[in-house]
Structure formats: structure tokens, C-alpha cells
Amino acid sequence: MLLALIGLATSACGGQGSAQAQGTDSQGTTSSQQQGSFDQDAVGQAIGKDLDSKGSGVYEVDFPRTDIQVTSQSGQTRGLSLDPSLDLGSEIYFQQIGDGSAMVMGELVLTEDEVDPVLTQLEQGGVDMTALHKHQPEETPSIWWLHVHSHGDPVQIAKTLRSALDQTGTPSKVDTSRLQTQEEVIDSGQLDQILGYQGQVEGGVYKYDIPYGGTITDTSTNTTVSPKIEAAGSSGIFFQPTGGGKAITNGELLLTEDEVNPVAKALRDNNIEVVSLHNHFLDEEPRTFFMHFWGYDDATTLAQGLRAALDKMNVGKSSAGG
């Protein structure tokens, strides 16, 4: 079935502490919910935007970088404008871990000159940096993704993150007109069939969140990481249509150490470029890596290459059979 990807407007609207262990019961309810949750309204007020409940004691807040126009400078995509929904926005996740505490993970999308001021604020508030890397081979302006991690009082952590965001041009209110792109057509049904998962429209891209097939534990807090935390518990695949059935694909694959080289080979054998390899955690079990990729071709050809990579990975099941 053909799906017209018309950009949809998304809604606009550091102290550390000890943490208790979290588990999941047979109904998927986290033990932290039973132990006590934090005040999400207070956290939202501290960070400057209402939190969105993802379920299972996980809350998200996102800040699209609609203040900047990012243009690819790579190969055949040189000169193409990148949709803000192509992972060009800061995302922060708060996971309940009991007694009103939270484990906080996420990534901040920064221009090059914003990195040092943001790091200063994070250091002063006790929020850790776990990665600093690129998602794309070349772009203008140069964009960096800074991953953060903390645990304790979520309000204090939110205040630190707010002070960090205040060092950037990140808009407090989203320019919804920037989230709309030219109408392009992509055969989303065929992509779903190839990949074995069902994607969804987000802005001007078609996006997949593919769960990890195992369990990740943040050993610094003895917390089972929820797969609802996209920045830590799942793989993300994005397609931005460019016309004529072609698309840019970009995203990251969650891998264990023995999967890194087989997946890299599968991507490269299918003309999909490996952009970066890094961690999102400082302490986790099992050891995990995130591989970023970039490709431009017929969308179905790209999907076949990504399916070859997924076949080398421990991925969770989906209703589409993946």
C-alpha cells in the first residue's frame, strides 16, 4: 500500500541519588511503579515541557531542532535538506526506579559551538556524558549527538538538563511549519514486509523502532532498561523519501560485541555506510554498542540491506513477524 509521507506536526507544547533495583512482572508492570513514582508534572515544569508517558513507568520529552536547517553534503544526497524528524531532535527519557527517583537517559542534538557550554552545565549538575558522536557522514552545519545519563531526583536532573538546553538554540516552542516536508511517496507496505516490522510516520520520515531481543541492565543502578527508552533499548531505522521511490536511510542498530563486525559487513555489502560505533552506557550488562548508518538508494533496496543486518542481530519479535 502506498503511503504519502506528508510531514505531520508533532505536538509542541544535577543531583545524583541512590536508586533501587527495578524488575518487570509477568504483566509488564515495573516494580518501580509499585515502589512509588515521581511527580511527572514537576519534572516537566523543571525541563520546560510536559512529559509524554510511554508506559511501563517511562516518560519522554523531546525538543526538535527546528531552529536549524540541516543539509546533507554526502555523495548523491549533497544539497538535500534533512527533515527534523530524521533524528534531528533532543530526546530525554525518565524511567522510574522507585522512591520518587528516576534513571535518566537521552541524547542532545547540538551544533559544534554548543558542545562545550552544554558539557559545562552537565558537569556542574552531575549529569554524565556517555557518548559524543555523529549520525551522518557530512552535513551543514556540523551536528553532534551528545548522550547523557544520570539517576536520582528527576526534578534536579531536569533542571540541569534545562540549563544545558538553555546554552543552545533549541526552541522552547516547536516551529510546526518546519516539521512539514514536500509530499513524497514511499511503498511503506513493502518496506514493512521486507523488514518484518510495522513502521510509522513521524514528521516527513517513515520510522521503525525495533526492540532488542534480550534484556539490558544498567549496572550502576541495577535497573532493567525499558525497551521504551529508544535511546538505549531498541534499534531505530529512518527513511526520508526523496522522490522517485528513492530515500535516505539513517539510524542506529543496537548490538552486542559479537554482532558488531557481522552487521557492519552486512551493511557495507549492501552499500550502506557505517558512520559511527559507540556506547550509550558507561556500565551495562551485556556490553552494548550502537552502530549508525547512512544510505541512499531505492527504498526497497535499502530495506533489503537493512534486513540482512537485522538477520545478524538479536532482535525482538513483532506483530509483523520480525
C-alpha positions as CSV (number, residue, x, y, z in Angstrom):
1,M,0.0,0.0,0.0
2,L,1.4,3.4,-1.0
3,L,1.7,5.8,1.9
4,A,2.1,9.5,1.2
5,L,4.6,10.8,3.7
6,I,3.2,14.2,4.4
7,G,5.1,15.7,7.3
8,L,3.0,15.7,10.4
9,A,3.4,18.3,13.1
10,T,4.4,16.9,16.4
11,S,3.0,18.4,19.5
12,A,4.8,21.4,20.7
13,C,3.9,22.3,23.6
14,G,22.1,17.6,38.9
15,G,22.0,16.0,41.7
16,Q,22.7,12.3,41.9
17,G,20.9,9.9,44.2
18,S,20.8,6.3,45.2
19,A,18.4,4.0,43.3
20,Q,16.6,0.8,44.0
21,A,16.6,-2.2,41.7
22,Q,13.8,-2.5,39.2
23,G,12.2,-5.6,37.7
24,T,9.3,-6.4,35.5
25,D,6.4,-8.7,36.4
26,S,4.5,-11.1,34.1
27,Q,2.1,-8.3,33.2
28,G,4.9,-5.9,32.3
29,T,4.4,-3.7,35.3
30,T,7.7,-2.4,36.6
31,S,8.5,-2.9,40.3
32,S,9.3,0.8,40.5
33,Q,5.7,1.6,39.8
34,Q,4.8,-0.5,42.8
35,Q,7.5,1.2,44.9
36,G,6.5,4.8,44.1
37,S,6.6,7.1,41.1
38,F,8.0,10.6,40.7
39,D,6.0,13.8,40.1
40,Q,6.0,14.0,36.3
41,D,4.3,17.4,36.3
42,A,7.1,18.8,38.5
43,V,9.7,17.3,36.2
44,G,8.0,18.7,33.1
45,Q,7.9,22.2,34.7
46,A,11.7,21.9,35.5
47,I,12.7,20.9,32.0
48,G,10.2,23.3,30.3
49,K,7.9,20.9,28.5
50,D,5.3,18.3,29.5
51,L,6.4,14.7,29.7
52,D,4.9,12.1,27.4
53,S,4.1,8.8,29.0
54,K,5.5,5.8,27.1
55,G,4.0,3.3,29.5
56,S,5.8,0.9,32.0
57,G,7.0,3.8,34.1
58,V,8.8,5.6,31.3
59,Y,8.3,9.2,30.3
60,E,9.8,11.1,27.3
61,V,10.3,14.7,26.4
62,D,11.7,15.8,23.0
63,F,13.0,19.1,21.6
64,P,13.1,19.1,17.7
65,R,15.9,21.3,16.4
66,T,13.5,23.3,14.1
67,D,15.7,26.3,14.6
68,I,18.4,25.0,12.2
69,Q,18.2,23.8,8.6
70,V,20.5,20.8,8.1
71,T,21.7,20.0,4.6
72,S,23.5,16.8,3.6
73,Q,26.9,17.2,2.0
74,S,27.4,13.5,1.3
75,G,27.7,11.9,-2.1
76,Q,24.4,11.7,-4.1
77,T,22.5,13.4,-1.2
78,R,24.6,16.6,-1.4
79,G,22.3,19.6,-1.1
80,L,19.3,17.7,0.2
81,S,17.5,19.2,3.2
82,L,17.2,16.8,6.1
83,D,13.8,16.6,7.8
84,P,14.0,17.5,11.5
85,S,12.3,14.1,12.2
86,L,15.4,12.3,10.8
87,D,16.6,12.1,14.4
88,L,17.4,15.8,14.5
89,G,16.0,16.5,17.9
90,S,17.0,16.1,21.5
91,E,15.2,13.2,23.3
92,I,15.3,12.6,27.1
93,Y,13.8,9.6,28.9
94,F,12.9,9.3,32.6
95,Q,12.4,5.8,33.9
96,Q,11.0,5.3,37.4
97,I,13.3,3.3,39.7
98,G,11.4,3.7,43.0
99,D,11.1,6.1,45.9
100,G,10.5,9.0,43.6
101,S,13.8,8.5,41.8
102,A,14.5,8.1,38.1
103,M,17.1,6.8,35.8
104,V,17.6,9.4,33.0
105,M,19.0,8.7,29.6
106,G,18.9,10.5,26.3
107,E,20.7,12.5,23.6
108,L,21.1,16.2,23.0
109,V,21.4,17.4,19.4
110,L,24.0,20.2,19.2
111,T,25.8,22.4,16.8
112,E,29.6,22.3,17.1
113,D,29.8,25.5,19.1
114,E,27.2,24.4,21.6
115,V,29.1,21.3,22.8
116,D,31.4,22.8,25.3
117,P,28.9,25.1,27.0
118,V,26.5,22.2,27.3
119,L,29.2,20.0,28.8
120,T,29.9,22.7,31.4
121,Q,26.3,22.7,32.6
122,L,26.1,18.9,32.7
123,E,29.3,18.7,34.7
124,Q,28.1,21.3,37.2
125,G,24.8,19.4,37.7
126,G,26.3,15.9,38.0
127,V,24.9,14.5,34.7
128,D,27.2,12.2,32.9
129,M,28.2,12.2,29.2
130,T,28.3,8.7,27.8
131,A,28.9,9.4,24.1
132,L,29.6,12.2,21.6
133,H,29.3,11.2,18.0
134,K,27.9,11.8,14.5
135,H,24.8,10.3,12.9
136,Q,25.6,11.4,9.4
137,P,28.7,11.4,7.3
138,E,28.7,15.1,6.3
139,E,26.2,17.9,6.8
140,T,25.9,21.6,7.1
141,P,26.0,22.9,9.8
142,S,28.0,20.3,11.6
143,I,25.8,18.4,14.1
144,W,26.8,16.3,17.1
145,W,24.8,14.0,19.3
146,L,25.6,14.0,23.0
147,H,24.3,11.2,25.1
148,V,23.6,11.8,28.8
149,H,22.9,9.5,31.8
150,S,22.0,10.2,35.4
151,H,19.9,8.9,38.3
152,G,18.4,10.3,41.4
153,D,16.0,13.2,41.9
154,P,14.4,13.7,38.5
155,V,13.5,17.3,39.2
156,Q,17.1,18.2,39.9
157,I,18.3,16.3,36.9
158,A,15.6,18.0,34.7
159,K,16.8,21.4,36.0
160,T,20.4,20.6,34.9
161,L,19.2,19.4,31.5
162,R,17.2,22.6,31.1
163,S,20.3,24.7,31.9
164,A,22.2,22.7,29.3
165,L,19.5,23.3,26.7
166,D,19.5,27.0,27.5
167,Q,23.1,27.1,26.2
168,T,21.8,26.1,22.7
169,G,19.4,27.5,20.1
170,T,16.9,24.7,20.8
171,P,13.5,26.3,20.6
172,S,11.2,26.1,23.6
173,K,8.2,26.0,21.2
174,V,8.4,24.0,18.1
175,D,8.0,25.7,14.7
176,T,5.5,23.2,13.4
177,S,5.8,24.5,9.8
178,R,9.4,23.2,9.8
179,L,8.1,19.7,10.5
180,Q,6.3,19.6,7.2
181,T,8.0,18.4,4.1
182,Q,7.2,18.1,0.4
183,E,4.8,15.2,-0.2
184,E,6.7,12.2,-1.4
185,V,5.5,8.7,-2.0
186,I,7.1,5.6,-0.5
187,D,5.8,2.0,-0.5
188,S,5.6,1.6,3.2
189,G,3.8,-1.7,3.0
190,Q,6.6,-3.2,1.0
191,L,9.1,-1.9,3.5
192,D,7.2,-3.4,6.4
193,Q,7.1,-6.7,4.6
194,I,10.8,-6.7,3.9
195,L,11.9,-5.6,7.4
196,G,9.2,-7.7,9.2
197,Y,8.1,-4.7,11.4
198,Q,5.5,-2.0,11.1
199,G,6.8,1.5,10.8
200,Q,5.1,4.8,11.5
201,V,5.1,8.2,10.0
202,E,6.9,10.8,12.1
203,G,7.2,14.2,10.5
204,G,8.5,13.6,7.0
205,V,10.1,10.3,7.6
206,Y,9.0,6.7,8.0
207,K,10.4,5.3,11.2
208,Y,10.9,1.9,12.8
209,D,11.6,1.1,16.5
210,I,12.9,-2.4,16.6
211,P,13.2,-3.9,20.1
212,Y,16.3,-5.7,21.4
213,G,15.7,-9.4,21.8
214,G,17.3,-9.6,25.2
215,T,17.5,-7.6,28.5
216,I,19.9,-4.8,29.3
217,T,20.7,-3.9,32.9
218,D,22.2,-0.6,33.9
219,T,24.6,-1.9,36.5
220,S,25.2,1.5,38.0
221,T,21.7,1.4,39.4
222,N,20.8,-2.3,39.0
223,T,17.9,-1.2,36.7
224,T,16.5,-3.2,33.9
225,V,16.4,-0.8,31.0
226,S,12.9,-0.4,29.5
227,P,12.7,-1.0,25.7
228,K,10.5,2.1,25.8
229,I,13.7,4.1,26.0
230,E,14.6,4.4,22.3
231,A,18.0,5.9,23.1
232,A,19.0,2.7,24.9
233,G,16.7,-0.3,24.5
234,S,16.0,-0.5,20.7
235,S,17.3,0.0,17.2
236,G,16.0,2.9,15.1
237,I,15.6,2.9,11.3
238,F,14.5,6.0,9.4
239,F,13.6,6.5,5.7
240,Q,13.3,10.0,4.3
241,P,11.7,9.8,0.8
242,T,13.4,12.0,-1.8
243,G,11.2,11.2,-4.8
244,G,11.0,8.5,-7.5
245,G,10.9,5.7,-4.9
246,K,14.3,6.7,-3.6
247,A,15.1,7.5,0.0
248,I,17.8,8.4,2.5
249,T,18.1,5.8,5.3
250,N,19.7,6.7,8.6
251,G,19.5,5.3,12.1
252,E,21.3,3.1,14.7
253,L,21.4,-0.6,15.4
254,L,21.7,-1.9,19.0
255,L,24.4,-4.6,19.0
256,T,26.3,-6.9,21.4
257,E,30.1,-7.1,20.8
258,D,29.9,-10.3,18.8
259,E,27.4,-8.8,16.4
260,V,29.4,-5.6,15.5
261,N,31.6,-6.9,12.7
262,P,29.0,-9.2,11.0
263,V,26.5,-6.4,11.0
264,A,29.0,-3.9,9.6
265,K,29.8,-6.3,6.8
266,A,26.1,-6.9,6.0
267,L,25.6,-3.1,5.8
268,R,28.6,-2.5,3.7
269,D,27.9,-5.5,1.4
270,N,24.6,-3.7,0.6
271,N,26.2,-0.3,0.0
272,I,25.0,1.2,3.3
273,E,27.8,3.2,5.0
274,V,28.8,2.7,8.6
275,V,29.0,6.2,10.2
276,S,29.9,5.6,13.8
277,L,30.1,3.0,16.6
278,H,29.8,3.9,20.2
279,N,28.2,3.1,23.6
280,H,25.2,4.7,25.2
281,F,26.1,3.4,28.7
282,L,29.2,3.5,31.0
283,D,28.1,0.5,32.9
284,E,25.7,-2.1,31.5
285,E,25.2,-5.8,31.1
286,P,25.6,-7.2,28.4
287,R,28.0,-4.8,26.8
288,T,26.2,-3.0,24.0
289,F,27.2,-0.9,21.1
290,F,25.2,1.4,18.7
291,M,26.1,1.4,15.1
292,H,25.0,4.4,13.0
293,F,24.5,4.0,9.2
294,W,23.7,6.1,6.2
295,G,22.5,5.1,2.7
296,Y,20.8,6.5,-0.4
297,D,19.0,4.3,-3.0
298,D,15.7,2.8,-3.9
299,A,13.9,2.5,-0.6
300,T,13.2,-1.2,-1.0
301,T,16.8,-1.9,-1.9
302,L,17.9,-0.2,1.3
303,A,15.3,-2.2,3.3
304,Q,16.7,-5.4,1.9
305,G,20.2,-4.4,3.0
306,L,18.9,-3.5,6.5
307,R,17.1,-6.8,6.7
308,A,20.4,-8.6,6.0
309,A,21.8,-6.6,9.0
310,L,18.9,-7.5,11.3
311,D,19.4,-11.1,10.4
312,K,22.7,-10.9,12.2
313,M,21.2,-9.4,15.4
314,N,19.3,-10.4,18.4
315,V,16.0,-8.6,17.8
316,G,12.6,-8.9,19.4
317,K,9.5,-10.2,17.7
318,S,6.8,-8.0,16.2
319,S,3.2,-8.5,15.0
320,A,4.6,-8.2,11.5
321,G,6.8,-11.3,12.1
322,G,10.2,-9.7,12.6
